[in-house]
Amino acid sequence: MIEQILAVTMGAVDTIMVSSVGEHAVSAVNIIDNINNLLIIAFTAMSTGGAVVVSQYIGRRDYKSSSLAAKQLIYSVTLISLLMTATALLFCRPIIRLFYGKIENDVMAAAAIYFFITGMSYPFLAMYNANAALFRAVGNSKITMQIACLVNILNIAGNCFLIFVLKLGVVGAALSTLTCRMIAALITTRMLNRSIGSPISLAGLFDFRIVRSMIRNILNVGIPTGLEASMFQIGRLLTQRIFTSFGTAAIAGNAVTSVINSFSFMTGSAYGMALLTIVGQCVGAKDTVQAKKQTFKIMKLAYITMFIISVFVFIFVEPLVSLFKLSPEAHNMAKTFLKVHCVSMALGWPISFALPNALRAAGDARFVMIAATISMWTVRVIAAYLFTFVLGIGPLGVWLAMGADFVVRGTFYCSRWLGGKWQEKKVITD
């Protein structure tokens, strides 16, 4: 949980520090962060697939296969991330226009340069995500937490120097992010490469050996997860585009709300990651009783934690929003968005985003993809446009539709888990 909070801190620090440059800089960073999330989904999904496969091998006590599967994951994410980098560098401005249409010139200029520089960090981010997933698969999340601490310290120092001393604005924020991702990737790869004798080791990583069956097993979880996340991000970008219709203040207000909410989400995401490891190992050991027991325990903790965080944010919404230098209009919008979202987050976020990881860990990733896609497009996207434009609620309609999406997709996942059909699925087929 601490690691996930620290990971989000990098983006929040960038947003807070560039806010001193102006609202156009805040808007630019938020726009590109949304697009980056879509483009990096491919290798993030592969990391999820790799974590499930490796966890199940560990549950079987087959450490030779778990190490071999780990290497297949590294090879896969490296290739995919290089393709994503090429796409970002070659088509940065067309991609921005595709998702956000016509935006103000100062926002476009800042967004384009931020996109170009952060695009070069994809291979390093992919490597770090894969390595972190492997550490978690073996139950050693302490390592990734420590590295997250180091990276955040370096990022804050880099931002202070590049943004405030050298006056580089969004360029400085992007360069600091790129440098920190490079350092994180190099450190974690070196540590795993030296982990001889543990359930996972990357020793001999450069003695390339492709095992198609293992890559296929990873893809069986990774592809549905990636498609699901892609549909989610595309739908999210379409709804985020609504804010551009209401001007820079609405974009900035939504950006700040997203940054603050990201901290709340990361605690829930941490429980979801725990489910990947624990349920994966239980299923690998063919112990479905423990898989059910541990899932119930973790979901209970997730709800308690998310409720406490939601109450905290609701009570301290004014000082939290005041951390960002916004116009009065954007400031008030951010406060309203946050209050509405605190309610929906406490009610529906754990079952809609943490519980599906238990299904993925058992090999039921295809159902998760189908349920999420249906909910995203029939509830979140359509309802957002209806609430905002037809009912005249304005940009707040996007956040209301988001809450409805939480409840609907969460209902799908609960029914599937309680029904027990996930027990019929298999991840390791060889």
C-alpha positions as CSV (number, residue, x, y, z in Angstrom):
1,M,0.0,0.0,0.0
2,I,2.8,2.4,0.9
3,E,4.5,1.6,-2.4
4,Q,1.4,2.4,-4.4
5,I,0.9,5.7,-2.6
6,L,4.5,6.6,-3.3
7,A,4.1,5.6,-7.0
8,V,1.2,8.0,-7.4
9,T,3.1,10.7,-5.5
10,M,5.4,11.1,-8.6
11,G,2.5,12.2,-10.7
12,A,1.0,14.4,-8.0
13,V,4.4,16.1,-7.3
14,D,4.7,16.9,-11.0
15,T,1.2,18.4,-11.1
16,I,1.7,20.4,-7.9
17,M,5.1,21.8,-8.9
18,V,4.1,22.6,-12.5
19,S,1.0,24.4,-11.2
20,S,3.4,27.3,-10.4
21,V,3.8,27.7,-14.1
22,G,0.1,28.1,-14.7
23,E,-3.2,26.3,-15.3
24,H,-2.2,25.4,-18.9
25,A,0.7,23.4,-17.4
26,V,-1.6,21.5,-15.0
27,S,-4.0,20.7,-17.8
28,A,-1.1,19.6,-20.1
29,V,0.3,17.2,-17.5
30,N,-3.2,15.7,-16.7
31,I,-4.0,15.3,-20.4
32,I,-0.8,13.4,-21.1
33,D,-1.0,11.3,-18.0
34,N,-4.4,10.1,-19.2
35,I,-3.0,9.2,-22.7
36,N,0.1,7.6,-21.1
37,N,-2.1,5.4,-19.0
38,L,-3.7,4.2,-22.2
39,L,-0.5,3.5,-24.1
40,I,1.3,1.8,-21.2
41,I,-1.7,-0.6,-20.6
42,A,-0.2,-3.2,-22.9
43,F,2.9,-3.9,-20.8
44,T,1.1,-3.3,-17.5
45,A,-1.4,-6.0,-18.5
46,M,1.5,-8.3,-19.4
47,S,2.9,-7.7,-15.9
48,T,-0.4,-8.8,-14.4
49,G,-0.4,-11.9,-16.6
50,G,3.1,-12.7,-15.6
51,A,2.4,-12.2,-11.9
52,V,-0.5,-14.7,-12.1
53,V,1.5,-17.4,-13.9
54,V,4.6,-17.0,-11.7
55,S,2.4,-17.0,-8.5
56,Q,0.8,-20.3,-9.6
57,Y,4.1,-21.9,-10.3
58,I,5.3,-20.7,-6.8
59,G,2.1,-22.3,-5.3
60,R,3.2,-25.5,-7.0
61,R,6.7,-25.1,-5.6
62,D,8.0,-25.3,-9.1
63,Y,10.7,-22.6,-8.8
64,K,12.6,-23.5,-12.0
65,S,9.4,-22.8,-14.0
66,S,8.6,-19.6,-12.0
67,S,12.1,-18.2,-12.9
68,L,11.7,-19.2,-16.5
69,A,8.3,-17.6,-16.7
70,A,9.7,-14.4,-15.2
71,K,12.2,-14.1,-18.0
72,Q,9.5,-14.6,-20.6
73,L,7.6,-11.7,-19.0
74,I,10.7,-9.4,-19.3
75,Y,11.2,-10.3,-22.9
76,S,7.5,-9.6,-23.7
77,V,7.1,-6.3,-21.9
78,T,10.4,-4.9,-23.4
79,L,9.3,-5.5,-26.9
80,I,5.8,-4.0,-26.4
81,S,7.2,-1.0,-24.6
82,L,9.6,-0.2,-27.4
83,L,6.7,-0.2,-29.8
84,M,4.7,2.1,-27.6
85,T,7.7,4.5,-27.4
86,A,8.0,4.6,-31.1
87,T,4.3,5.4,-31.4
88,A,4.5,8.2,-28.8
89,L,7.6,9.8,-30.4
90,L,6.3,9.7,-33.9
91,F,2.7,10.7,-33.4
92,C,2.6,12.8,-30.2
93,R,0.5,15.7,-31.5
94,P,-1.9,13.6,-33.7
95,I,-2.6,11.4,-30.7
96,I,-3.4,14.4,-28.5
97,R,-5.8,15.8,-31.1
98,L,-7.4,12.4,-31.6
99,F,-8.5,12.2,-27.9
100,Y,-8.9,15.8,-27.0
101,G,-9.8,17.5,-30.2
102,K,-9.0,21.2,-30.4
103,I,-7.4,22.5,-27.2
104,E,-5.8,25.9,-26.4
105,N,-2.4,26.5,-28.0
106,D,-0.5,26.9,-24.8
107,V,-1.9,23.6,-23.4
108,M,-1.1,21.8,-26.7
109,A,2.5,23.1,-26.7
110,A,3.1,22.0,-23.1
111,A,1.3,18.7,-23.6
112,A,3.3,17.8,-26.7
113,I,6.7,18.2,-25.2
114,Y,5.7,16.4,-22.0
115,F,4.3,13.5,-24.0
116,F,7.5,13.3,-26.1
117,I,9.8,13.1,-23.1
118,T,7.7,10.8,-21.0
119,G,7.3,8.5,-24.0
120,M,11.0,7.8,-23.9
121,S,10.5,6.4,-20.4
122,Y,8.1,3.6,-21.4
123,P,10.8,0.8,-21.7
124,F,12.1,1.6,-18.3
125,L,8.6,1.9,-16.7
126,A,7.7,-1.5,-18.4
127,M,10.8,-3.1,-17.0
128,Y,10.2,-1.7,-13.5
129,N,6.5,-2.7,-13.5
130,A,7.4,-6.3,-14.5
131,N,10.1,-6.5,-11.9
132,A,7.8,-5.1,-9.2
133,A,5.1,-7.6,-10.2
134,L,7.7,-10.4,-9.8
135,F,8.8,-9.3,-6.4
136,R,5.2,-9.2,-5.3
137,A,4.5,-12.6,-6.8
138,V,7.1,-14.1,-4.3
139,G,5.6,-12.0,-1.5
140,N,8.5,-9.5,-1.2
141,S,6.8,-6.1,-1.6
142,K,9.2,-4.5,0.8
143,I,11.8,-4.2,-1.9
144,T,9.6,-2.3,-4.3
145,M,8.4,-0.1,-1.4
146,Q,12.0,0.9,-0.6
147,I,12.7,1.6,-4.3
148,A,9.5,3.7,-4.5
149,C,10.8,5.8,-1.5
150,L,14.1,6.3,-3.3
151,V,12.5,7.3,-6.6
152,N,10.2,9.8,-5.0
153,I,13.0,11.5,-3.2
154,L,15.0,11.7,-6.5
155,N,11.9,12.9,-8.3
156,I,11.2,15.7,-5.8
157,A,14.8,16.8,-5.9
158,G,14.8,16.7,-9.7
159,N,11.6,18.7,-10.0
160,C,12.9,21.3,-7.6
161,F,16.1,21.8,-9.6
162,L,14.6,21.5,-13.1
163,I,11.4,23.4,-12.6
164,F,12.3,26.1,-10.0
165,V,16.1,26.6,-10.5
166,L,16.4,26.0,-14.3
167,K,12.9,27.2,-15.0
168,L,12.1,24.4,-17.4
169,G,8.4,24.0,-16.5
170,V,6.8,20.8,-17.9
171,V,10.1,19.9,-19.6
172,G,11.7,19.7,-16.2
173,A,8.9,17.6,-14.7
174,A,9.1,15.2,-17.7
175,L,12.9,14.9,-17.5
176,S,12.8,14.2,-13.8
177,T,10.2,11.4,-14.4
178,L,12.3,9.9,-17.2
179,T,15.4,9.8,-15.0
180,C,13.7,8.2,-12.0
181,R,12.1,5.5,-14.1
182,M,15.5,4.6,-15.6
183,I,17.0,4.3,-12.1
184,A,14.1,2.2,-10.8
185,A,14.3,-0.2,-13.8
186,L,18.1,-0.7,-13.5
187,I,18.0,-1.3,-9.7
188,T,15.2,-3.8,-9.7
189,T,16.6,-5.7,-12.7
190,R,20.0,-6.0,-11.0
191,M,18.5,-7.2,-7.8
192,L,16.4,-9.9,-9.5
193,N,19.4,-10.9,-11.6
194,R,21.3,-11.7,-8.4
195,S,18.5,-13.5,-6.7
196,I,20.0,-17.0,-7.3
197,G,18.2,-19.7,-5.2
198,S,15.0,-17.7,-4.6
199,P,11.6,-18.7,-6.2
200,I,12.3,-16.1,-8.9
201,S,15.6,-15.3,-10.5
202,L,16.6,-13.5,-13.7
203,A,20.0,-15.0,-13.7
204,G,20.9,-15.8,-17.3
205,L,18.4,-13.2,-18.6
206,F,20.5,-12.4,-21.7
207,D,20.8,-16.0,-22.7
208,F,17.6,-15.6,-24.7
209,R,15.3,-18.6,-24.5
210,I,11.7,-18.1,-25.7
211,V,9.2,-20.6,-24.3
212,R,6.0,-20.2,-26.3
213,S,3.8,-22.1,-23.9
214,M,4.7,-19.8,-21.0
215,I,4.2,-16.7,-23.1
216,R,0.8,-18.1,-24.2
217,N,-0.1,-18.6,-20.5
218,I,0.9,-15.1,-19.7
219,L,-1.1,-13.8,-22.7
220,N,-4.2,-15.7,-21.7
221,V,-4.4,-13.4,-18.7
222,G,-2.5,-10.4,-20.1
223,I,-4.6,-9.9,-23.3
224,P,-8.0,-9.9,-21.7
225,T,-6.6,-7.6,-18.9
226,G,-5.1,-5.3,-21.5
227,L,-8.2,-5.1,-23.6
228,E,-10.3,-4.4,-20.6
229,A,-7.9,-1.7,-19.4
230,S,-7.8,-0.3,-22.9
231,M,-11.6,-0.1,-23.2
232,F,-11.6,1.5,-19.7
233,Q,-9.0,4.2,-20.6
234,I,-10.6,4.9,-24.0
235,G,-14.0,5.4,-22.3
236,R,-12.3,7.5,-19.6
237,L,-10.7,9.7,-22.2
238,L,-14.0,10.1,-24.0
239,T,-15.6,11.3,-20.8
240,Q,-12.6,13.4,-19.9
241,R,-13.0,15.1,-23.2
242,I,-16.3,16.5,-21.9
243,F,-14.3,18.8,-19.6
244,T,-12.6,20.5,-22.6
245,S,-16.1,21.8,-23.6
246,F,-16.2,23.8,-20.4
247,G,-12.8,25.5,-20.7
248,T,-9.4,25.4,-18.9
249,A,-11.0,25.8,-15.5
250,A,-13.0,22.6,-15.8
251,I,-10.0,20.7,-17.1
252,A,-7.8,22.0,-14.3
253,G,-10.5,21.2,-11.7
254,N,-10.9,17.7,-13.0
255,A,-7.1,17.3,-13.1
256,V,-6.7,18.2,-9.4
257,T,-9.6,15.9,-8.4
258,S,-8.0,13.1,-10.3
259,V,-4.6,13.6,-8.6
260,I,-6.2,13.6,-5.1
261,N,-8.4,10.6,-5.9
262,S,-5.4,8.7,-7.2
263,F,-4.0,8.5,-3.7
264,S,-7.3,7.0,-2.5
265,F,-7.4,4.5,-5.4
266,M,-3.8,3.3,-4.7
267,T,-4.7,1.9,-1.3
268,G,-7.4,-0.2,-2.9
269,S,-5.1,-1.1,-5.8
270,A,-2.6,-2.5,-3.2
271,Y,-5.3,-4.9,-1.9
272,G,-6.0,-5.9,-5.5
273,M,-2.3,-6.7,-6.0
274,A,-2.3,-8.7,-2.8
275,L,-5.2,-10.8,-4.2
276,L,-3.2,-11.5,-7.4
277,T,-0.4,-13.0,-5.3
278,I,-2.4,-14.8,-2.6
279,V,-5.2,-16.2,-4.8
280,G,-2.6,-17.1,-7.5
281,Q,-0.6,-19.1,-5.0
282,C,-3.7,-20.8,-3.5
283,V,-5.0,-21.8,-6.9
284,G,-1.6,-23.0,-7.9
285,A,-1.6,-25.2,-4.8
286,K,-5.2,-26.3,-5.7
287,D,-6.5,-24.9,-2.4
288,T,-9.7,-23.1,-3.3
289,V,-10.9,-23.0,0.3
290,Q,-8.0,-20.7,1.2
291,A,-8.5,-18.7,-2.0
292,K,-12.1,-17.9,-0.9
293,K,-11.1,-17.3,2.8
294,Q,-8.3,-14.9,2.0
295,T,-10.3,-13.0,-0.7
296,F,-13.1,-12.4,1.8
297,K,-10.5,-11.2,4.4
298,I,-8.8,-8.8,2.0
299,M,-12.0,-7.4,0.6
300,K,-13.2,-6.6,4.1
301,L,-9.9,-4.7,4.8
302,A,-10.3,-2.9,1.5
303,Y,-13.7,-1.6,2.4
304,I,-12.7,-0.5,5.8
305,T,-9.7,1.3,4.4
306,M,-11.5,3.0,1.5
307,F,-14.3,4.2,3.8
308,I,-11.8,5.8,6.2
309,I,-10.0,7.5,3.3
310,S,-13.3,8.7,1.8
311,V,-14.4,10.3,5.1
312,F,-10.9,11.9,5.5
313,V,-11.0,13.4,2.0
314,F,-14.6,14.6,2.4
315,I,-13.8,16.4,5.7
316,F,-10.5,18.0,4.5
317,V,-11.5,18.7,0.9
318,E,-10.7,22.5,1.3
319,P,-7.1,22.2,2.4
320,L,-6.4,19.4,0.0
321,V,-7.6,21.4,-3.0
322,S,-5.8,24.4,-1.7
323,L,-2.5,22.6,-2.2
324,F,-2.9,23.5,-5.9
325,K,-2.8,27.0,-7.3
326,L,-6.2,27.2,-9.1
327,S,-8.5,29.9,-10.1
328,P,-11.6,30.3,-7.9
329,E,-13.8,28.6,-10.5
330,A,-11.5,25.6,-10.9
331,H,-11.1,25.4,-7.1
332,N,-14.8,25.2,-6.5
333,M,-15.3,22.6,-9.2
334,A,-12.6,20.4,-7.8
335,K,-14.2,20.5,-4.3
336,T,-17.6,19.5,-5.7
337,F,-16.2,16.7,-7.8
338,L,-14.3,15.3,-4.8
339,K,-17.3,15.3,-2.5
340,V,-19.4,13.4,-4.9
341,H,-16.7,10.9,-5.7
342,C,-16.0,10.2,-2.0
343,V,-19.4,8.7,-1.7
344,S,-19.3,6.5,-4.8
345,M,-15.7,5.4,-4.0
346,A,-16.6,4.2,-0.5
347,L,-19.6,2.2,-1.8
348,G,-18.3,0.6,-5.0
349,W,-14.6,0.9,-5.7
350,P,-13.3,-2.2,-3.8
351,I,-15.7,-4.6,-5.5
352,S,-15.3,-3.0,-8.9
353,F,-11.5,-2.8,-9.0
354,A,-9.9,-5.0,-6.3
355,L,-12.2,-8.1,-6.4
356,P,-11.6,-8.7,-10.2
357,N,-7.9,-9.4,-9.4
358,A,-9.0,-12.5,-7.5
359,L,-10.9,-13.6,-10.7
360,R,-7.8,-12.9,-12.8
361,A,-5.6,-14.8,-10.5
362,A,-7.8,-17.8,-10.9
363,G,-7.7,-17.5,-14.7
364,D,-11.1,-15.9,-15.2
365,A,-9.7,-12.8,-16.9
366,R,-12.0,-13.1,-19.9
367,F,-15.1,-12.6,-17.8
368,V,-13.6,-9.6,-16.1
369,M,-12.9,-8.1,-19.5
370,I,-16.4,-8.6,-20.8
371,A,-18.2,-7.3,-17.7
372,A,-15.9,-4.3,-17.5
373,T,-16.4,-3.4,-21.2
374,I,-20.2,-3.7,-20.9
375,S,-20.3,-1.5,-17.8
376,M,-17.9,1.1,-19.2
377,W,-19.7,1.7,-22.4
378,T,-23.4,1.2,-21.4
379,V,-23.1,3.0,-18.0
380,R,-20.1,5.3,-17.7
381,V,-19.8,6.7,-21.2
382,I,-23.4,7.0,-22.2
383,A,-24.6,8.2,-18.8
384,A,-21.8,10.8,-18.6
385,Y,-23.0,12.5,-21.8
386,L,-26.7,12.2,-20.8
387,F,-26.1,13.7,-17.3
388,T,-23.8,16.4,-18.6
389,F,-25.6,17.6,-21.8
390,V,-29.1,16.2,-21.9
391,L,-29.9,16.7,-18.2
392,G,-27.8,19.9,-18.0
393,I,-25.8,18.9,-14.9
394,G,-22.6,20.0,-16.5
395,P,-19.1,18.5,-15.9
396,L,-20.3,17.0,-12.6
397,G,-22.3,14.5,-14.6
398,V,-19.0,12.7,-15.5
399,W,-18.3,12.0,-11.8
400,L,-21.9,10.8,-11.2
401,A,-21.7,8.4,-14.1
402,M,-18.4,7.1,-12.8
403,G,-20.1,6.2,-9.5
404,A,-22.9,4.3,-11.3
405,D,-20.2,2.4,-13.2
406,F,-18.6,1.3,-9.9
407,V,-21.9,-0.2,-8.7
408,V,-22.8,-2.0,-11.9
409,R,-19.4,-3.7,-12.7
410,G,-19.0,-4.5,-9.0
411,T,-22.3,-6.4,-9.1
412,F,-21.1,-8.5,-12.0
413,Y,-17.9,-9.4,-10.2
414,C,-19.5,-10.3,-6.9
415,S,-22.0,-12.6,-8.7
416,R,-19.2,-14.4,-10.6
417,W,-17.1,-14.9,-7.5
418,L,-19.9,-16.1,-5.3
419,G,-21.2,-18.3,-8.1
420,G,-17.9,-20.2,-8.2
421,K,-17.5,-20.5,-11.9
422,W,-13.9,-19.2,-11.6
423,Q,-12.9,-22.5,-10.1
424,E,-13.3,-24.2,-13.5
425,K,-10.6,-22.0,-15.1
426,K,-7.0,-22.8,-15.7
427,V,-3.9,-20.6,-16.2
428,I,-1.1,-23.0,-16.5
429,T,-2.0,-25.3,-19.4
430,D,1.4,-27.0,-20.1
